[in-house]
Amino acid sequence: MRSRRLEYRQAFRATCCSMQAPRFSRRQLSICAVVFVSLALAVAACTGGSSSPTEPSSLSGTAQGGLSPLSGATVTLYRAGASGYGSGAKVLGKTTTDSSGNFTVRYFPPAKPSILYLVALGGNAGSGSNSAIGLMGIAGMSNALPATVALNELTTVAAEWTLAQFTDSSGQNIGTTSTNAIGFRNAANLAQTNLVDIALGDPASFWPDAAQCLGVSPPANCEGLERMNTLANILAACVESSGPSSIPCTTLTNNTGGSTNTLQAAHAIATNPARDADALFLLSQSTHVFLPVLSQSPGAWTLALKYVGNGAEFDGPGNMAFDQNGNIWSTNNYEFNSDPLVPVCGGKQLIELTPTGIDATGAPFSGGGVDGAGFGIAIDTKSNVWVGNFGFEGTGCTSPPPANSVSEFNSAGVAQSPSAGFTQGSIDAPQGTVVDQTGNIWIANFDGNSITEFPGGDPTSARNFAGVGLDSPFDEAIDAAGHLWISSSGNDAVVELNPDGSPVAGSPFSGGGLHRPLGLAIDSLGNVWLSNSLGDSVTMLDSSGTPNPLSPFIGGGIELPWGIAVDGNDNVWVANFTGTAERLSELCGATTANCPPGLHIGDPISPPAGYTSSLLTRLTAVVIDASGNVWVADNWKSIPIPTNPGGNGLVEFVGLAAPVKTPMLGPPQTP
């Protein structure tokens, strides 16, 4: 119907526009104009008044299976949806690849700039028609598409991992909510900027050269490149085969929950990376189309990237916070020095990275009293960043930080606090720092055994709350009612305060395996989760402070846990400070419907060794962004030297968790 209307409209417009005064009278031209306007109004009525462009566009590219042309595949161009996660995608055009794998899709561009993506199904990669083939590529924003695109197994991995939380179980339908356009856009941009070159179908320039990764001391991100290539080889084994009943395809199907094509299989691996990981690794060994590759099974098919900023700023990142644009702000324990034998004092910089891991404009920032910041960082309702200056220093520091202040920066990185920071409210070795729903700033004084509040973010009105049951308070979180919960590491307890700072009846709470609790997070149901730095476990209390009868929870690689976070599915993430086989852990949360089948509250989702990576050192913090990426802080070297023990960057696990609204005010929310 639409194409017929378009043909009539274009034919009539062509006829009318060709009229010239010598051939047609003014009356004829007037009639033509009236009829054309009437036709335009009729078309608008039929299409709901949309303002879609009248001229079609085209997008060309090449599809390959492994290194062979993919002929006879159906290629569909989609506009990503905006009505919910994994829904609302719209078909813009279809075509079929030729014998060389080339295609051109003709389509009408969306009225508003939107993310477009391509899916290729079926076809022949050289071994016969194969209905198990499914490939994908993110073309980009509709108003800034590349001249050509490539579809292959690498582009499929890039799309399925970065957009894992925005894709349905078929691996084909992509969409976001109307309130998470930024998180979705950042995820798609990550795929194109850091994972693949969509125009060529090659690894993005972010990755080291393949030759570097074969050397004696390969760059850090070689592991990520090897994982991406190995995943692409897993898919290629089936793509290059004779069809769904081939051994590679049946192996892939059997180890990805019964997937019907390689696109669905890729999504299944991305969203359940620990399932049958060893069997999938063996499958990857049947073809080495993409190199370099992993030499052994990773235990879980996570994909991690490491960011070091300008290479001369990170030295002990302690904790992080996301702003509304998806930029990540990080504290820095120590002043940077590449030599671990040189004594370092407190870090005097606040670091900001973009969603693709490069320094934000003007970053890193200094001033405002920043000095040896630790675990305390939060972003308030006005987009200002608050940092607690704990006073970290390496052995031999000759100018130790005073450890008695909090610093404030605006969203542009300009210090708002004085040169000595804000010291009001008896600040004493501040650690956990949070902002409640009304804009109050709460600071845990680790050495002062108290809490400081800046009402409405105003240090001149600071209040200090002591004698509320705290002993070495470390981390904080705000529940839905605006109550403040604080981990009290010195007395194996957790304290709950009313919004006015008074203790809730029964506080402090204990039990459930609490043993030197550090990190603290609250889920959407009001449950409180704490990491026990002694005991290698996690404790859960309900909203009344009563421990879960199954608590503490162990497994999933939890060892010397520090930071803890809850994602948009209520699953629980733990950063481990262990100095051997560093890892990230994931537990099934209280909303068990969002866990893999058969798991119960507190059961580990990550494998026994956790989610591992050679990129990790001793981890302190874990945070989740609106794209579903999980970020951890490489805080200390695995074998630290006391003069300068700091780690050197942040690590991002791509698309691994359910997105969280940022900045986080109160419990985590799904954006």
C-alpha positions as CSV (number, residue, x, y, z in Angstrom):
1,M,0.0,0.0,0.0
2,R,2.8,2.4,1.0
3,S,4.8,1.7,-2.2
4,R,1.7,2.2,-4.4
5,R,1.0,5.6,-2.8
6,L,4.7,6.5,-3.2
7,E,4.6,5.6,-7.0
8,Y,1.4,7.7,-7.5
9,R,2.9,10.6,-5.6
10,Q,6.3,10.6,-7.3
11,A,4.7,10.2,-10.8
12,F,2.3,13.0,-10.2
13,R,4.9,15.3,-8.8
14,A,7.2,14.6,-11.7
15,T,4.5,15.5,-14.2
16,C,3.5,18.7,-12.4
17,C,7.1,19.8,-11.9
18,S,7.8,19.4,-15.6
19,M,5.1,21.9,-16.6
20,Q,6.4,25.1,-18.0
21,A,4.5,28.3,-18.8
22,P,4.7,28.1,-22.6
23,R,3.0,24.6,-22.6
24,F,0.4,25.0,-19.8
25,S,-1.9,27.8,-18.7
26,R,-1.9,29.4,-15.3
27,R,-5.2,27.7,-14.6
28,Q,-3.7,24.2,-15.4
29,L,-0.8,24.9,-13.1
30,S,-3.1,26.0,-10.3
31,I,-5.2,22.8,-10.7
32,C,-2.0,20.7,-10.6
33,A,-0.9,22.4,-7.4
34,V,-4.3,21.9,-5.7
35,V,-4.4,18.3,-6.7
36,F,-0.8,17.7,-5.5
37,V,-1.6,19.3,-2.1
38,S,-4.7,17.2,-1.8
39,L,-2.7,14.1,-2.6
40,A,-0.1,15.1,0.0
41,L,-2.7,15.6,2.6
42,A,-4.3,12.2,1.8
43,V,-1.0,10.5,2.1
44,A,-0.3,12.2,5.4
45,A,-3.7,11.0,6.7
46,C,-2.9,7.5,5.6
47,T,0.5,7.5,7.4
48,G,-0.6,9.2,10.6
49,G,0.9,12.6,9.6
50,S,4.5,11.3,9.7
51,S,7.2,13.5,8.2
52,S,9.2,10.7,6.6
53,P,11.5,11.9,3.8
54,T,10.0,11.4,0.3
55,E,13.3,10.3,-1.2
56,P,14.6,6.8,-0.5
57,S,18.2,6.1,0.6
58,S,20.4,3.1,0.2
59,L,23.0,1.3,2.2
60,S,25.5,-1.1,0.6
61,G,27.8,-3.6,2.1
62,T,29.2,-7.1,2.0
63,A,28.4,-10.2,4.1
64,Q,31.0,-12.8,4.8
65,G,31.0,-16.2,6.6
66,G,34.5,-16.6,7.9
67,L,36.5,-15.3,5.0
68,S,34.1,-16.4,2.3
69,P,31.4,-14.4,0.6
70,L,27.9,-15.2,2.0
71,S,25.7,-15.5,-1.0
72,G,21.9,-15.8,-1.1
73,A,21.4,-14.4,2.5
74,T,18.4,-12.3,3.3
75,V,19.7,-8.9,4.7
76,T,17.3,-6.8,6.6
77,L,17.8,-3.2,7.7
78,Y,16.2,-2.3,11.0
79,R,15.6,0.9,13.0
80,A,16.1,0.0,16.7
81,G,13.0,0.3,18.8
82,A,12.2,2.8,21.6
83,S,9.3,1.1,23.3
84,G,11.1,-1.3,25.6
85,Y,14.2,-3.5,25.9
86,G,14.4,-5.9,23.0
87,S,11.3,-4.6,21.3
88,G,9.9,-2.1,18.8
89,A,12.4,-2.6,16.0
90,K,11.1,-1.6,12.6
91,V,12.0,-3.1,9.2
92,L,13.2,-0.4,6.9
93,G,14.2,-2.6,3.9
94,K,15.3,-6.0,2.7
95,T,17.5,-7.4,0.0
96,T,19.5,-10.6,-0.9
97,T,23.3,-10.9,-1.2
98,D,24.7,-11.7,-4.6
99,S,27.3,-14.4,-5.4
100,S,30.1,-12.1,-4.0
101,G,28.2,-11.4,-0.8
102,N,27.4,-7.8,-1.8
103,F,24.1,-6.2,-1.1
104,T,22.3,-2.9,-1.3
105,V,19.3,-2.1,0.9
106,R,16.9,0.7,-0.2
107,Y,14.9,2.3,2.5
108,F,13.3,5.5,3.7
109,P,15.3,7.0,6.5
110,P,13.5,7.6,9.9
111,A,12.2,11.1,10.5
112,K,14.4,11.4,13.6
113,P,18.0,10.3,13.9
114,S,17.9,6.6,15.1
115,I,20.3,3.7,15.5
116,L,20.1,1.4,12.5
117,Y,21.3,-2.2,12.4
118,L,21.5,-5.0,9.8
119,V,20.7,-8.7,10.1
120,A,21.7,-11.4,7.6
121,L,20.0,-14.8,7.8
122,G,20.7,-17.9,5.8
123,G,22.7,-18.1,2.7
124,N,25.7,-20.0,1.5
125,A,29.3,-19.4,2.9
126,G,30.8,-22.1,0.6
127,S,29.5,-25.4,2.0
128,G,25.9,-25.1,0.8
129,S,22.7,-23.4,1.9
130,N,22.7,-23.0,5.7
131,S,19.6,-21.8,7.5
132,A,21.6,-21.7,10.8
133,I,23.5,-18.6,9.7
134,G,22.7,-15.4,11.5
135,L,24.9,-12.3,11.4
136,M,24.5,-8.8,12.6
137,G,26.1,-5.4,12.4
138,I,25.4,-2.0,14.0
139,A,25.3,0.4,11.0
140,G,25.2,3.5,13.3
141,M,23.0,6.6,13.6
142,S,20.7,7.1,10.6
143,N,22.0,10.6,10.0
144,A,25.7,9.6,10.0
145,L,26.0,6.2,8.3
146,P,29.2,4.9,6.8
147,A,29.5,4.6,3.0
148,T,29.6,0.8,3.2
149,V,29.2,-1.8,5.9
150,A,30.5,-5.3,6.5
151,L,28.7,-8.1,8.2
152,N,30.6,-11.1,9.6
153,E,31.2,-13.0,12.8
154,L,33.2,-10.1,14.4
155,T,30.5,-7.5,13.8
156,T,28.0,-10.0,15.3
157,V,30.0,-10.5,18.5
158,A,30.4,-6.7,18.8
159,A,26.7,-6.1,18.4
160,E,25.5,-8.9,20.6
161,W,27.9,-8.2,23.5
162,T,27.5,-4.4,23.7
163,L,23.7,-4.6,23.2
164,A,23.2,-7.8,25.2
165,Q,20.8,-6.0,27.5
166,F,18.8,-4.3,24.7
167,T,18.2,-7.5,22.6
168,D,15.5,-10.1,22.8
169,S,16.2,-13.8,23.1
170,S,16.3,-14.3,19.4
171,G,19.3,-12.1,19.3
172,Q,17.6,-10.1,16.5
173,N,15.2,-7.6,17.9
174,I,16.9,-4.6,19.5
175,G,15.2,-1.8,21.4
176,T,15.4,0.4,24.5
177,T,13.1,2.3,26.7
178,S,12.2,5.9,26.0
179,T,14.1,6.9,29.1
180,N,17.4,5.1,28.3
181,A,18.3,6.5,24.9
182,I,21.7,7.7,26.2
183,G,22.6,4.3,27.6
184,F,21.6,2.6,24.3
185,R,23.5,5.1,22.2
186,N,26.6,4.7,24.3
187,A,26.4,0.9,24.0
188,A,26.1,1.1,20.2
189,N,28.9,3.6,20.0
190,L,31.1,1.3,22.1
191,A,30.7,-1.4,19.5
192,Q,31.7,0.8,16.7
193,T,34.5,2.7,18.5
194,N,36.2,0.0,20.6
195,L,35.2,-3.4,19.2
196,V,34.9,-3.4,15.4
197,D,35.3,-1.2,12.3
198,I,31.8,-1.7,10.8
199,A,32.9,-0.5,7.4
200,L,35.6,-3.2,7.1
201,G,34.4,-5.9,9.5
202,D,37.9,-5.8,11.2
203,P,38.8,-5.2,14.8
204,A,38.6,-1.5,15.8
205,S,41.7,0.6,16.1
206,F,41.2,0.5,19.9
207,W,42.7,-3.0,19.9
208,P,46.5,-3.6,19.7
209,D,47.8,-4.9,16.4
210,A,47.7,-8.7,16.1
211,A,51.4,-8.8,15.7
212,Q,51.9,-7.1,19.1
213,C,49.8,-9.8,20.7
214,L,52.1,-12.5,19.6
215,G,55.1,-11.0,21.2
216,V,56.7,-11.8,24.6
217,S,55.1,-8.9,26.5
218,P,51.7,-8.3,24.8
219,P,49.7,-5.1,25.6
220,A,47.0,-5.5,28.2
221,N,44.0,-5.4,25.8
222,C,45.3,-8.3,23.7
223,E,43.3,-10.6,25.9
224,G,40.1,-8.8,24.9
225,L,41.0,-9.1,21.2
226,E,41.8,-12.8,21.6
227,R,38.4,-13.4,23.3
228,M,36.5,-11.5,20.6
229,N,38.3,-13.4,17.8
230,T,37.8,-16.7,19.6
231,L,34.0,-16.0,20.0
232,A,33.9,-15.1,16.2
233,N,35.5,-18.4,15.5
234,I,32.9,-20.2,17.5
235,L,30.2,-18.7,15.3
236,A,32.3,-19.2,12.1
237,A,32.5,-22.9,12.7
238,C,28.8,-23.2,12.2
239,V,28.5,-20.5,9.5
240,E,31.0,-22.2,7.3
241,S,29.4,-25.6,7.7
242,S,26.9,-27.5,5.6
243,G,23.9,-26.6,7.7
244,P,22.0,-27.0,11.0
245,S,22.7,-30.7,11.2
246,S,26.4,-30.4,10.9
247,I,28.6,-31.2,13.9
248,P,29.7,-27.5,14.4
249,C,26.1,-26.3,14.3
250,T,24.7,-29.0,16.6
251,T,27.5,-28.5,19.0
252,L,26.7,-24.8,19.1
253,T,23.0,-25.5,19.5
254,N,23.5,-28.0,22.3
255,N,25.7,-25.6,24.3
256,T,23.6,-22.5,23.9
257,G,20.3,-23.6,25.1
258,G,18.9,-24.9,21.8
259,S,19.6,-21.8,19.7
260,T,18.4,-22.0,16.1
261,N,21.1,-19.9,14.4
262,T,24.4,-18.3,15.1
263,L,22.8,-14.9,16.0
264,Q,20.6,-16.4,18.7
265,A,23.6,-18.5,19.9
266,A,25.8,-15.3,20.2
267,H,23.1,-13.7,22.3
268,A,22.8,-16.8,24.5
269,I,26.5,-16.8,25.2
270,A,26.7,-13.1,25.9
271,T,23.8,-13.3,28.5
272,N,24.9,-16.6,30.1
273,P,28.7,-16.6,29.6
274,A,29.6,-19.3,32.0
275,R,27.3,-22.0,30.5
276,D,29.2,-24.8,28.7
277,A,32.2,-22.5,28.3
278,D,34.7,-25.3,27.8
279,A,32.7,-27.0,25.2
280,L,32.4,-23.8,23.2
281,F,36.1,-23.2,23.5
282,L,36.7,-26.7,21.9
283,L,34.4,-25.7,19.1
284,S,36.5,-22.6,18.4
285,Q,39.5,-24.8,17.8
286,S,37.9,-26.2,14.6
287,T,38.6,-23.0,12.7
288,H,41.0,-20.1,13.1
289,V,39.6,-17.6,10.7
290,F,40.2,-14.8,13.1
291,L,43.5,-14.4,14.9
292,P,45.0,-14.1,17.5
293,V,42.9,-16.3,19.7
294,L,42.9,-17.6,23.3
295,S,45.1,-20.6,24.0
296,Q,42.7,-22.0,26.7
297,S,39.1,-21.8,27.8
298,P,38.3,-18.6,29.7
299,G,35.8,-20.3,32.0
300,A,33.2,-17.7,31.1
301,W,32.7,-15.8,27.8
302,T,32.9,-12.3,29.2
303,L,34.5,-9.5,27.2
304,A,36.6,-7.0,29.1
305,L,38.4,-3.8,28.1
306,K,40.9,-1.9,30.1
307,Y,41.2,1.9,30.2
308,V,44.2,3.8,31.5
309,G,43.2,7.4,30.5
310,N,46.3,9.3,29.3
311,G,48.6,6.6,30.7
312,A,50.0,8.8,33.4
313,E,47.1,9.5,35.8
314,F,45.6,6.3,37.3
315,D,47.4,5.2,40.5
316,G,45.0,3.4,42.7
317,P,41.5,4.2,41.5
318,G,39.3,3.6,44.5
319,N,35.7,4.1,43.5
320,M,33.6,5.4,40.6
321,A,30.3,7.1,39.8
322,F,28.4,7.6,36.6
323,D,26.8,10.9,35.5
324,Q,23.7,11.3,33.4
325,N,25.7,11.1,30.1
326,G,27.4,7.9,31.0
327,N,30.7,9.4,31.8
328,I,32.6,7.7,34.6
329,W,34.3,9.7,37.4
330,S,37.0,8.0,39.5
331,T,38.9,8.8,42.6
332,N,42.7,8.2,42.7
333,N,44.4,7.0,45.8
334,Y,47.9,8.1,44.9
335,E,49.8,10.6,42.8
336,F,50.9,8.9,39.6
337,N,54.4,7.5,39.3
338,S,55.2,4.6,37.0
339,D,58.1,3.5,39.3
340,P,56.7,1.4,42.2
341,L,59.8,2.0,44.2
342,V,59.3,5.8,44.3
343,P,57.3,6.8,47.4
344,V,54.0,8.5,46.4
345,C,51.7,10.7,48.4
346,G,48.0,11.2,48.1
347,G,46.5,11.5,44.6
348,K,45.5,15.1,43.7
349,Q,43.4,14.4,40.7
350,L,39.8,13.6,39.9
351,I,39.5,11.5,36.8
352,E,36.7,11.5,34.2
353,L,36.4,9.2,31.3
354,T,33.9,9.1,28.4
355,P,31.8,6.0,27.8
356,T,34.4,4.8,25.4
357,G,37.2,5.1,28.0
358,I,39.1,8.2,26.9
359,D,39.7,11.3,29.0
360,A,36.8,13.7,29.0
361,T,37.5,17.2,27.9
362,G,39.9,18.9,30.4
363,A,40.3,15.8,32.5
364,P,41.9,14.9,34.8
365,F,40.9,17.7,37.2
366,S,42.6,19.0,40.3
367,G,42.1,21.6,43.0
368,G,39.4,21.8,45.6
369,G,41.4,20.0,48.2
370,V,41.5,16.6,46.4
371,D,44.2,14.6,48.2
372,G,44.4,10.9,48.7
373,A,40.7,10.2,47.9
374,G,39.5,6.7,48.7
375,F,36.1,5.0,48.4
376,G,34.0,8.1,48.6
377,I,32.5,9.5,45.4
378,A,29.0,10.5,44.5
379,I,27.1,12.7,42.0
380,D,24.3,14.9,43.3
381,T,21.0,16.1,41.9
382,K,22.8,19.1,40.3
383,S,25.4,16.9,38.6
384,N,28.1,18.0,41.0
385,V,30.7,15.4,42.0
386,W,31.6,14.9,45.7
387,V,34.9,13.2,46.7
388,G,36.0,12.1,50.2
389,N,39.7,12.7,50.8
390,F,40.6,9.6,52.9
391,G,44.3,10.4,53.0
392,F,45.9,7.6,51.1
393,E,49.7,7.6,50.9
394,G,52.5,5.3,50.0
395,T,55.2,4.3,52.5
396,G,57.8,7.0,52.6
397,C,55.5,9.9,51.6
398,T,56.9,13.1,53.0
399,S,53.7,15.2,52.7
400,P,50.9,13.0,54.1
401,P,47.4,14.2,53.3
402,P,45.4,15.7,56.2
403,A,42.5,13.2,55.6
404,N,39.9,15.7,56.9
405,S,38.0,17.0,53.9
406,V,35.5,16.5,51.1
407,S,35.9,18.1,47.7
408,E,33.2,19.3,45.2
409,F,33.5,19.7,41.5
410,N,30.8,20.8,39.0
411,S,30.0,18.8,35.9
412,A,32.7,20.6,33.9
413,G,35.4,19.5,36.4
414,V,35.8,22.9,38.0
415,A,36.4,22.8,41.8
416,Q,33.7,24.3,43.9
417,S,35.3,23.6,47.2
418,P,38.2,25.7,48.6
419,S,41.9,24.7,48.3
420,A,41.7,22.7,51.6
421,G,38.3,21.1,50.7
422,F,35.2,21.3,52.9
423,T,36.1,20.3,56.5
424,Q,32.9,21.2,58.2
425,G,31.0,18.5,60.2
426,S,34.1,16.9,61.7
427,I,35.2,15.1,58.6
428,D,37.7,12.3,59.6
429,A,39.2,9.9,57.0
430,P,36.0,10.0,54.9
431,Q,35.1,6.9,52.9
432,G,31.6,6.0,51.6
433,T,29.8,9.1,50.2
434,V,26.2,9.1,48.9
435,V,23.5,11.5,47.9
436,D,19.9,10.9,48.9
437,Q,16.8,11.7,46.8
438,T,16.5,15.2,48.1
439,G,20.1,16.2,47.5
440,N,21.6,15.7,51.0
441,I,25.2,14.6,51.0
442,W,26.2,11.8,53.5
443,I,29.8,11.0,54.4
444,A,31.1,8.1,56.4
445,N,34.0,9.1,58.7
446,F,36.0,5.9,59.0
447,D,38.3,7.2,61.7
448,G,35.7,9.4,63.4
449,N,33.1,6.6,63.9
450,S,30.5,9.1,62.7
451,I,28.4,10.3,59.8
452,T,28.5,13.9,58.4
453,E,25.6,15.4,56.5
454,F,25.7,18.4,54.2
455,P,22.0,19.2,54.0
456,G,21.1,20.1,50.5
457,G,24.8,20.0,49.6
458,D,25.5,22.9,51.9
459,P,28.7,22.4,54.0
460,T,28.0,25.5,56.1
461,S,25.0,23.7,57.5
462,A,26.9,20.5,58.2
463,R,25.8,18.1,60.9
464,N,27.7,15.3,62.5
465,F,26.1,12.2,63.9
466,A,28.2,10.2,66.4
467,G,27.2,7.6,69.0
468,V,24.9,5.8,66.6
469,G,26.7,2.4,66.8
470,L,29.4,2.9,64.2
471,D,32.9,1.5,64.4
472,S,35.0,2.2,61.4
473,P,32.2,3.0,59.0
474,F,33.1,2.2,55.4
475,D,30.3,2.3,52.8
476,E,26.8,3.7,52.6
477,A,23.6,3.4,50.6
478,I,20.1,5.0,50.6
479,D,16.9,3.0,50.5
480,A,13.6,4.0,48.9
481,A,12.4,5.7,52.1
482,G,15.5,7.9,52.3
483,H,17.0,6.0,55.1
484,L,20.8,5.8,55.3
485,W,22.5,2.3,55.7
486,I,26.2,2.2,56.7
487,S,28.5,-0.8,56.9
488,S,30.3,-0.8,60.3
489,S,33.4,-2.9,59.7
490,G,34.9,-2.6,63.2
491,N,32.0,-4.2,65.0
492,D,30.6,-6.6,62.3
493,A,27.3,-4.6,62.0
494,V,25.2,-2.4,59.8
495,V,23.6,0.8,61.0
496,E,20.4,2.4,59.7
497,L,19.6,6.0,60.2
498,N,16.4,7.9,59.6
499,P,16.5,10.9,57.2
500,D,16.9,13.1,60.2
501,G,20.1,11.2,61.3
502,S,18.5,9.4,64.2
503,P,19.1,5.6,64.5
504,V,16.2,3.4,63.5
505,A,14.9,1.1,66.3
506,G,17.0,-2.0,66.6
507,S,20.0,-0.5,64.8
508,P,22.8,-1.5,64.7
509,F,22.0,-4.9,63.1
510,S,24.2,-7.9,63.1
511,G,24.2,-11.6,62.3
512,G,23.9,-13.3,59.0
513,G,27.6,-13.9,58.8
514,L,28.6,-10.2,59.0
515,H,32.4,-10.1,59.4
516,R,34.3,-6.9,58.7
517,P,31.7,-5.7,56.2
518,L,32.9,-3.2,53.6
519,G,30.8,-2.7,50.5
520,L,27.0,-2.1,50.9
521,A,24.2,-2.0,48.3
522,I,20.4,-2.0,48.4
523,D,18.1,-3.7,45.9
524,S,14.8,-2.7,44.5
525,L,13.0,-4.7,47.2
526,G,14.8,-2.9,50.1
527,N,17.1,-5.8,50.9
528,V,20.6,-4.8,52.1
529,W,23.6,-6.6,50.7
530,L,27.1,-6.4,52.3
531,S,30.5,-7.8,51.4
532,N,32.3,-9.5,54.2
533,S,36.0,-8.8,53.8
534,L,36.7,-11.6,56.3
535,G,34.8,-14.8,55.6
536,D,34.8,-14.5,51.8
537,S,31.0,-14.1,51.7
538,V,28.1,-11.8,51.2
539,T,25.4,-11.1,53.8
540,M,21.8,-10.1,53.0
541,L,19.4,-8.4,55.4
542,D,15.8,-7.5,54.7
543,S,14.5,-4.0,55.0
544,S,13.9,-4.5,58.7
545,G,17.5,-5.5,59.3
546,T,16.8,-9.3,59.7
547,P,19.4,-11.5,58.1
548,N,18.2,-13.9,55.4
549,P,18.2,-17.4,57.0
550,L,20.5,-18.7,54.2
551,S,23.0,-15.9,54.7
552,P,26.0,-15.7,54.3
553,F,26.3,-16.6,50.7
554,I,29.5,-17.9,49.2
555,G,30.9,-19.2,45.9
556,G,31.1,-17.7,42.5
557,G,34.7,-16.7,43.1
558,I,34.1,-14.5,46.2
559,E,37.4,-14.0,48.0
560,L,38.2,-10.9,50.1
561,P,35.2,-9.0,48.7
562,W,35.2,-5.2,48.8
563,G,32.8,-3.3,46.6
564,I,29.3,-4.6,45.9
565,A,26.6,-3.4,43.5
566,V,23.0,-4.4,42.5
567,D,22.0,-4.2,38.8
568,G,18.6,-3.4,37.2
569,N,17.6,-7.1,37.6
570,D,18.5,-7.1,41.3
571,N,21.4,-9.4,40.7
572,V,24.4,-8.8,43.0
573,W,28.0,-8.0,41.8
574,V,31.1,-8.3,44.0
575,A,34.6,-6.9,43.4
576,N,37.2,-9.1,45.0
577,F,40.5,-7.7,46.5
578,T,42.2,-11.1,46.3
579,G,45.8,-11.1,45.2
580,T,45.6,-14.3,43.2
581,A,43.5,-15.0,40.1
582,E,41.7,-11.7,40.5
583,R,38.0,-11.9,39.6
584,L,34.5,-10.4,39.6
585,S,31.6,-12.3,41.1
586,E,27.9,-12.4,40.5
587,L,25.1,-13.8,42.7
588,C,21.5,-14.4,42.0
589,G,19.6,-11.6,43.8
590,A,16.2,-11.5,45.5
591,T,14.3,-11.2,42.2
592,T,15.1,-14.8,41.2
593,A,13.0,-14.7,38.0
594,N,15.9,-12.7,36.6
595,C,18.4,-15.4,37.3
596,P,19.3,-18.4,35.1
597,P,16.8,-21.2,35.5
598,G,17.1,-23.3,38.7
599,L,19.0,-20.8,40.8
600,H,17.9,-19.4,44.1
601,I,18.6,-16.3,46.1
602,G,22.3,-16.0,46.8
603,D,23.4,-18.7,44.4
604,P,26.4,-17.9,42.4
605,I,25.9,-17.1,38.7
606,S,29.6,-16.6,38.0
607,P,31.6,-19.8,37.8
608,P,33.6,-21.1,40.8
609,A,36.6,-19.0,39.8
610,G,34.5,-15.9,39.1
611,Y,34.7,-13.8,35.9
612,T,38.4,-13.7,35.4
613,S,40.6,-11.6,33.2
614,S,44.3,-11.0,32.9
615,L,43.4,-7.3,33.0
616,L,42.4,-7.4,36.7
617,T,44.4,-6.6,39.7
618,R,43.2,-6.2,43.3
619,L,39.6,-4.8,42.9
620,T,37.9,-2.4,45.3
621,A,34.8,-1.0,43.6
622,V,32.2,-2.3,41.1
623,V,29.6,0.0,39.4
624,I,27.1,-0.6,36.6
625,D,26.2,1.9,33.9
626,A,23.0,2.6,31.9
627,S,24.3,0.5,29.0
628,G,24.6,-2.6,31.2
629,N,28.4,-2.6,31.4
630,V,30.1,-3.6,34.7
631,W,33.1,-1.5,35.7
632,V,35.7,-2.4,38.3
633,A,38.6,-0.5,39.7
634,D,42.1,-2.0,39.5
635,N,43.0,-0.5,42.8
636,W,46.2,-2.3,44.0
637,K,48.8,-4.3,42.2
638,S,48.5,-8.1,42.7
639,I,51.9,-8.0,44.4
640,P,52.0,-4.5,45.9
641,I,55.1,-2.6,46.8
642,P,54.3,-0.4,49.8
643,T,55.9,2.7,48.4
644,N,53.6,2.8,45.4
645,P,51.0,-0.1,45.4
646,G,48.4,1.5,43.2
647,G,46.8,-0.1,40.2
648,N,46.6,1.7,36.9
649,G,43.1,1.8,35.4
650,L,39.5,0.7,35.1
651,V,38.2,-2.4,33.5
652,E,34.8,-2.7,31.7
653,F,33.0,-5.9,31.3
654,V,30.9,-5.3,28.2
655,G,27.1,-5.7,28.4
656,L,27.2,-8.1,31.4
657,A,24.5,-6.7,33.7
658,A,21.1,-5.2,33.5
659,P,21.3,-1.4,33.1
660,V,21.1,1.0,36.0
661,K,19.8,4.6,35.9
662,T,22.6,7.1,36.4
663,P,23.5,9.1,38.5
664,M,22.2,6.7,41.2
665,L,20.1,8.4,43.8
666,G,18.7,5.9,46.3
667,P,18.4,2.3,45.3
668,P,19.3,1.2,41.7
669,Q,16.5,1.8,39.2
670,T,16.0,0.4,35.7
671,P,16.4,3.3,33.3
